[in-house]
Structure formats: structure tokens, C-alpha cells
Amino acid sequence: MHAMKFLKSLATISLGAVLMVGCSSGNNAAPADNGSTPAPAAEAGGGEVTAQIGVVSFLTGSGAAYGEAQKAGLELALEELNEANKGKLKIDLKFEDSAGKKEGAINAVNKLINQDNVVAIIGPTLSSEMFAAAPVANDAEVPVFGISTTAEGINDIGEYVFRNALPESIAVPTAMKAAVERDGIKKVALIYASNDDFSVNGYKVMKATAENMGLEVTGEATFSIGDVDFAAQLTKLNQGKPDALLISALYKEGSMVVKKARELGYQGTILGGNGFNNPKVFEIAGDAAEGLIVATPFSPEKQDEKVQSFVKAFEAKYNKKPDQFAAQAYDSLYIMSQALLGAGKADREALREQLAGLKDFTGVSGKLSFDENRNPVGVAVVVEAKSGKFVPFE
């Protein structure tokens, strides 16, 4: 355990003070150190440590809303932390756009490690990107921290791989149990994107959960990321008269599936995976999103002092409410800060050791610990779409 070590380092500041909203201090990345034997950190005069952290995010393309939310959450956290930790730790963020592509993520990780010499990397956004790029960081012994990668097997990549994104194996069963108990579901149909690692993993979890609960699976269908017509698949699934339609997809295609299902007259329960936790769902699906059920570690409607302080600060800065992706990104930088303060230096190996010992970190997306395999241990909250927003499930 490393908890006592970093708690001693944090004795002069309370976690509550760190989590207060601070004044902006900028977020421009420091110039890369291109020397022959660069170090990933510099200690400034007066003992202040400067740490450059890389971020690989889905900022352009069909899923850019995920990356935009993550960037917003990180930038808000950066302002608060650099104000709260003044004189002790200054964090710089270096953003790279992967465009949601495996090659883009690999190139970004290589650049951040070899040119920008970052102490750690947050991201990439998609599980498919993480499976492709995390081995690069792990082989270079650079901590890489997933904030939205929920597929099974992420942490099996290596001991430098972490994430605070609750896996679908926790979120999906939680949502399905709640929906089955309330709606009396007996029969389900499944539809998912077959060319996306996250979506395939979510489908497997949904199917296994349905079987474990004794539900009848009346049909299955697939589509591909980039598809826009789902009428044939949904018409066939409707013939089985399922009580619930289970969808595993990213928000763009998933929302179009929801919309088309309602247009075709489906009136049963619709339940989605983690990919639906984005406000774009309401823009794309419109009124058809009403009643959509998902599970998430974060809800902006939660009446918790820390959550509401975050929501207020986020709304003041961006004029909109944060979603799960913004919240988990925000929490990730607080976790990084806590670990760097505990290490007392911006060193990759020391940071990895501190992260591995994380226990009972309380962020806006709930309490979090890492198990022995660095998997997140947390609790999912079930929410339902009502009047254009996700509210606690009842």
C-alpha cells in the first residue's frame, strides 16, 4: 500500500480545499525537452514540481462529442488544481487528437512519449484505440490512464495501464436488473456495432446478463459504425416481440437506432450501454430518447455537494451541464495530481506506484479504488432519459 506515503505529503492541504473551484491559471503545454537524456519533469525553484501530462482524445470526427466533453473536464480540473497546488505542483496538459482511429491513437502516444516526454498519458477515448495504443505506452513504461475505456481486458495490457471508467460488466447488469424488476421484462432482443471493440464487448455483457437472469433472447442483429439505415434489422427484431431492446453502440449510431426503433412502432423498454451517456443522444434521437435506460457512474442531477459544485463550475465555464465523460476526465486529473503530490516528483515509475495504491478516492463520479489488477472498483447509477436529460431511475 502506498496510501500513507502520499497522505503524509498531503497533510498541509485538505482534499476539500483541493476540490474547491479556483481561478484560471492557463493550460498551455510546456515546450518539449528534446535533449538526449530528457526527464519527464522539472523541479522549479522553491520546490514546485512541473509535470507535463499528455492527453489523447477523440476531438474530430463522428464521436467528437466524447472528446470535447473530456477536454472540457480536464481543462476545468487543470485550472482548479494549478491554483490549489500553487508552489507545490504545476500541471501542463498536451492534447493530441486521435480522431477516433487506432492509427491516430498510436501516433499520438508515440509523439507524446518520444517528442513531448510526458510523465503520463490520459486517454485515448475509445476501447479500440486503447487496445492499439496502450501497449506502446506500457512498453515504454509510461502510465496510461483510460477515462472512457470500458471494454473487458483493458488492464490486462500491462502494469502501466489504469482506468477510472467503470467496465460494462458493472454498468450493464446494474441497468438491466433495474429495468427487469420495474418493467417485468421477460424477452429481449440485441443489436450492436460489430466493428467496434467497445460495442462488441457491451453486447457480450448484455447477452450473458440476459442468460444469467433467465431472459429469453428473441433475436440479434448487427450494424457497422458509419451506418445510417437500421430499418431491416429492427423490423426483423420486432417480429420476435421483445419486451426490451438492448443496444450496444457509440452515441451517434446508437441514437439513430433508438429513433428508428420508435419510428417503426416499437414501444417496449430500450436500454443502452455506456456509449449513450452523452447529451448528443437527445439531439439525434429527439423525443424517441424518452425512456432510454443506461447506467453511469455520474449524474449531474445527483444531490451531492461535491457533484453540484462541479456542475456549477462547469456550467459557469461552458454554459452547459457536464456529462459522464467530462466528469471522469475531471476526476482523472485530480487522481493524477494526488499521485504526483504523493510521489513528490514527476517521475513515471513513482507515479505508477502511487496510482496502483489508489484507495477510496472520492470524486464527482463517486468513490473509486483500484483492485490488484488496477481495475476500477466503483458503483454504477441507473438513469433514464426524461424531457431531454438523464435523471435518476425510478
Secondary structure, DSSP 8 states (H G I E B T S, - for coil): --HHHHHHHTTTS-HHHHTS--------------SSS--SEEE-GGG-EEEEEEEEE--SSTTHHHHHHHHHHHHHHHHHHHHHTTTTEEEEEEEEE-TT-HHHHHHHHHHHHHTS--SEEE--SSHHHHHHHHHHHHHTT--EEESS--STTSGGG-TTEEE-S--HHHHHHHHHHHHHHHHT--EEEEEEETT-HHHHHHHHHHHHHHHHTT-EEEEEEEE-TT----HHHHHHHHTT--SEEEEE--HHHHHHHHHHHHHTT--SEEEE-GGG-STHHHHHHGGGGTT-EEEES--TT---HHHHHHHHHHHHHHSS---HHHHHHHHHHHHHHHHHHHHTS--HHHHHHHHHT--SEEETTEEEEE-TTS-EE---EEEEEETTEEEE--
